[in-house]
Amino acid sequence: MNNKKLFCFDLDGTLLTTDKKISPKTYEALKSFTDNGNHFAINTGRAIDSALLVQEELNLFFKGSFIIGFNGSQIYDCDKKETVYRTGVPLDIVPDIFTIANKRGIHLHTYNDTHILANKDDEELKYYRRVIKSPVLFTSDVCSELSFDPCKLIAIELHDHDKIEAFRQEITNKYGDILTLLYSNPYYLEIFNKNAGKGSAVIRLCQYLDIPVSNSLAAGDEQNDISMIEAAGTGIAMLNATDMVKEKADVITATDNDNDGLVPFLIG
């Protein structure tokens, strides 16, 4: 094993400011970190194509970079431009999950390699696409547009948390042995394979890079970041993180995502 480091970052509320930018000070610290031969990974619930757009918009092209997408369901090597790991929600249960969502009046969508796949254009999808710019393909049969197990499904409910929580409970009762369901914010319920998760991806990427897990760092602010914060050698909660995340972290940043909270860990 080598003595290099791996630093995994959530995007929204962590690496990015509230206006979805990266500050000059954080950018320079990240550049210095990777110039020293260390590795940088965006570890996000977003699809790979959406994270790649962020990488392009913010010029985050550093040698030895990776994107971990779909809450750990896919790992993409940015230098080689290839996927090095992938898992997904079993295709044979996807129709049933959509049926249950439709019955309960819950927005649900999934993804193939190029598009968001949704049944209809609704308030929740419009809200989601304020930030996520991936194109949408509307279809009554999402499985007809899938040639593989989708990396994740996401349910969205903007007004009634009890309604989406009831949906979560029903899916957990039926498929909790093979799926993880957790909230990435108060409105978004992420659904993915139990073999995935941001924490599992940290371990897999350390193995891929031959880096000891003790040399890994992970920073986040929401519930879906907890597994990577617990898995990494140093788990970092942003000052703006939820209390649940802060309780699981080894350390909390002194300042928030709008005030270069990660810089001391990049240059330390």
Secondary structure as GFF3:
##gff-version 3
##sequence-region A 1 268
A	DSSP	beta_strand	6	9	.	.	.	ID=ss1
A	DSSP	pi_helix	11	15	.	.	.	ID=ss2
A	DSSP	alpha_helix	24	35	.	.	.	ID=ss3
A	DSSP	beta_strand	39	43	.	.	.	ID=ss4
A	DSSP	alpha_helix	48	57	.	.	.	ID=ss5
A	DSSP	beta_strand	65	69	.	.	.	ID=ss6
A	DSSP	three_ten_helix	70	72	.	.	.	ID=ss7
A	DSSP	beta_strand	74	77	.	.	.	ID=ss8
A	DSSP	beta_strand	82	86	.	.	.	ID=ss9
A	DSSP	three_ten_helix	91	93	.	.	.	ID=ss10
A	DSSP	alpha_helix	94	104	.	.	.	ID=ss11
A	DSSP	beta_strand	107	111	.	.	.	ID=ss12
A	DSSP	beta_strand	116	118	.	.	.	ID=ss13
A	DSSP	alpha_helix	123	128	.	.	.	ID=ss14
A	DSSP	beta_strand	136	138	.	.	.	ID=ss15
A	DSSP	three_ten_helix	142	145	.	.	.	ID=ss16
A	DSSP	beta_strand	153	156	.	.	.	ID=ss17
A	DSSP	alpha_helix	161	175	.	.	.	ID=ss18
A	DSSP	beta_strand	179	183	.	.	.	ID=ss19
A	DSSP	beta_strand	188	193	.	.	.	ID=ss20
A	DSSP	alpha_helix	198	209	.	.	.	ID=ss21
A	DSSP	three_ten_helix	213	215	.	.	.	ID=ss22
A	DSSP	beta_strand	216	220	.	.	.	ID=ss23
A	DSSP	three_ten_helix	223	225	.	.	.	ID=ss24
A	DSSP	alpha_helix	226	231	.	.	.	ID=ss25
A	DSSP	beta_strand	234	237	.	.	.	ID=ss26
A	DSSP	alpha_helix	243	248	.	.	.	ID=ss27
A	DSSP	beta_strand	251	252	.	.	.	ID=ss28
A	DSSP	alpha_helix	263	267	.	.	.	ID=ss29
###
